[in-house]
Amino acid sequence: MDTKKLITLLPDHSSESSLFVSTRDREGKMRHKWNIVLERGLSSDYGLFMPARLPYFTEAAINKLSNLTYSETAWVIMRSFLPQDDISDKVLADICGGAYSETHIPIEKAIDDNNLVIARLDRGPSCSFKDFAARFLARLMSHYLSVNKREATIIVATSGDTGTAIQTAFYGLPNTRVLVLYPADGVSEVQEKQMLSIKGNVSAIPVNGNFDACQQLAKDLLNNDEVRNRFHLTSANSISLWRLLPQTVYYFFIWAGLNKMFPGQNIIFAVPSGNLGNLTAGLIAKRMGLPVKVFIAGTNANNIFANIVGKGTASGSLSNKLTLANSMDISVPSNLERILFLYGETPGNIPDILLEKRSINPAVVENLRRDVFGEDIITNEDIEAHIVRFWRRNNIVLEPHGVIGVAASFRYRQYFSEDKSIITVLETASPAKFPDFQKNYPDIPMPQCPSVKKLAGIDIETIRPARVLAKPGAIIEKLEILTSGN
């Protein structure tokens, strides 16, 4: 990797780009270094970290990024946030090269809509889009711990795909341990097998509660000083900014490829939206200069974000509903806080907004609507119907999450029939992770996923541990076992 060439593509550097603030800092005066953000995961005021200032790439600079490999693109984007004094150009090149040496994002064109394509982010080690950020985070964390002779225990709440992606990325890395919390009745059997089949320095436990309960447990433990210091806790959910920022890279990379395929045409991204990390990364990329016309946010029945964009309120959205798109079964997306912050909501108001005690500033909703079209796909029957329809008309197999992006795109076309922009739907996981659907539609072929194929013949009942209570004490017991090496 020719870092001297890549340096010329960087925007004008501001020290603020390498400093970070909390979404709940009322005064906006506290600045945190990148390593504090990496170590803590969550701010001490329960807010989420965001860059104090986003670097901005001009149109000319973005056009130059179009000729880079994925690892080179990652180097340029992440160099904009990481101070060179702490992470040298060579070290960052090694991190990016190791994380993305074999990155492949196929683009599949729909037949029934000449201006719709599928960007498959499901070709990584765990067959999920979460692999992209997890691999960067793991290598960055490993370098930091090694240089500073420290250890870390990563606690992760997952609604399905994050767990395996983080386990796979951190597996075998020295000085690290991973504990994944997943809702006992809220992931697919394949997702559960993936998490429970990885051993060593990583572990997963079913929690007697939904994803929101798992996420709250992780937040509570991260903000308990005694527990955090005792186990050297940090996060690898999209709670962690260093899990989220690497996701901006694939927006730049996909956009560059599409700009070559469809020169001169506007580009829209359709994003299946659960915990909103994927969408937040896209909105950050847009603020960094990426010329995306608009984002289409597709949600399932857990539609708090679609309600905010469509109705201007989160009222009545907080009950958790189980759907075929289980990784999006989240009633209070953690990254909603970042989006509200990004679009100008007063930091001190955000906690009450999330609890439905305060309305969102109308100006924030208005600003958000300029960049995002929100649509929800409520029923499982709708999800199934869209999978079948898309397969039979386009010969492309999607899974329940990705197809929600497609369905939301169809709704967008209905509302804005004159808009001929290229809509790019992000397929976030391999259909092989959701094989139960195929039982009802045997004519739909199931794509192969190497990490899923290896699970054939495993009886989930023989590897599933006892579920634990959604209480901090129960998770602390598991942390003690994990960190003791027993």
SULNOR-V60365 format. One record per residue. PHI is phi in whole degrees, 0 to 359 (NA if undefined). Layout:
PHI / PHI
//
This chain:
NA / 272 / 291 / 297 / 292 / 293 / 302 / 291 / 267 / 285 / 289 / 303 / 275 / 240 / 300 / 294 / 292 / 255 / 239 / 223 / 235 / 266 / 293 / 244 / 283 / 299 / 270 / 68 / 256 / 284 / 241 / 238 / 285 / 301 / 288 / 295 / 296 / 294 / 291 / 277 / 79 / 238 / 292 / 295 / 268 / 74 / 278 / 255 / 281 / 219 / 299 / 296 / 209 / 270 / 295 / 235 / 260 / 289 / 300 / 297 / 294 / 294 / 297 / 289 / 294 / 295 / 261 / 264 / 286 / 296 / 295 / 292 / 300 / 300 / 300 / 296 / 293 / 284 / 299 / 291 / 249 / 257 / 292 / 295 / 297 / 261 / 236 / 292 / 302 / 293 / 299 / 295 / 296 / 295 / 296 / 291 / 295 / 291 / 286 / 232 / 293 / 231 / 276 / 220 / 237 / 295 / 247 / 248 / 269 / 287 / 270 / 276 / 215 / 298 / 252 / 235 / 229 / 250 / 261 / 272 / 261 / 251 / 253 / 275 / 303 / 259 / 62 / 215 / 297 / 295 / 299 / 301 / 282 / 299 / 292 / 293 / 303 / 299 / 287 / 296 / 297 / 298 / 298 / 298 / 294 / 295 / 297 / 261 / 52 / 233 / 237 / 213 / 246 / 264 / 255 / 227 / 264 / 226 / 257 / 157 / 264 / 301 / 305 / 295 / 298 / 290 / 301 / 296 / 291 / 266 / 303 / 79 / 287 / 295 / 69 / 231 / 222 / 231 / 239 / 256 / 252 / 230 / 293 / 304 / 246 / 234 / 230 / 286 / 297 / 295 / 301 / 293 / 300 / 302 / 294 / 276 / 271 / 262 / 244 / 75 / 273 / 234 / 211 / 223 / 225 / 280 / 253 / 282 / 175 / 270 / 299 / 302 / 293 / 297 / 294 / 294 / 301 / 299 / 296 / 298 / 289 / 295 / 260 / 265 / 304 / 297 / 291 / 299 / 289 / 296 / 255 / 55 / 284 / 212 / 240 / 227 / 292 / 288 / 307 / 285 / 297 / 282 / 270 / 271 / 303 / 298 / 289 / 296 / 297 / 290 / 294 / 298 / 292 / 295 / 303 / 299 / 294 / 292 / 296 / 282 / 288 / 230 / 300 / 82 / 262 / 291 / 238 / 242 / 252 / 256 / 238 / 300 / 234 / 244 / 278 / 71 / 293 / 298 / 294 / 301 / 299 / 294 / 294 / 296 / 301 / 296 / 294 / 276 / 114 / 295 / 280 / 268 / 294 / 198 / 251 / 258 / 259 / 260 / 241 / 266 / 294 / 274 / 249 / 303 / 287 / 299 / 293 / 297 / 291 / 279 / 250 / 80 / 213 / 262 / 301 / 78 / 253 / 270 / 280 / 275 / 242 / 272 / 223 / 296 / 271 / 296 / 289 / 252 / 278 / 226 / 276 / 235 / 296 / 295 / 280 / 302 / 299 / 294 / 294 / 300 / 297 / 298 / 260 / 99 / 292 / 297 / 308 / 293 / 272 / 300 / 304 / 290 / 297 / 293 / 263 / 62 / 262 / 212 / 279 / 284 / 303 / 305 / 294 / 294 / 298 / 299 / 297 / 296 / 295 / 292 / 250 / 226 / 253 / 251 / 212 / 247 / 247 / 283 / 259 / 297 / 298 / 295 / 299 / 299 / 299 / 289 / 298 / 296 / 300 / 292 / 295 / 288 / 261 / 230 / 59 / 236 / 264 / 243 / 248 / 300 / 277 / 301 / 291 / 294 / 296 / 295 / 299 / 295 / 294 / 299 / 295 / 300 / 299 / 294 / 286 / 233 / 294 / 276 / 279 / 257 / 299 / 281 / 265 / 249 / 271 / 275 / 276 / 262 / 205 / 285 / 303 / 298 / 278 / 226 / 288 / 301 / 300 / 293 / 301 / 273 / 224 / 296 / 284 / 272 / 291 / 259 / 301 / 272 / 228 / 307 / 289 / 278 / 302 / 292 / 274 / 303 / 91 / 278 / 273 / 302 / 293 / 278 / 240 / 283 / 283 / 294 / 290 / 247 / 291 / 279 / 227 / 306 / 301 / 293 / 285 / 299 / 301 / 291 / 296 / 298 / 295 / 298 / 279 / 277 / 85 / 274
//
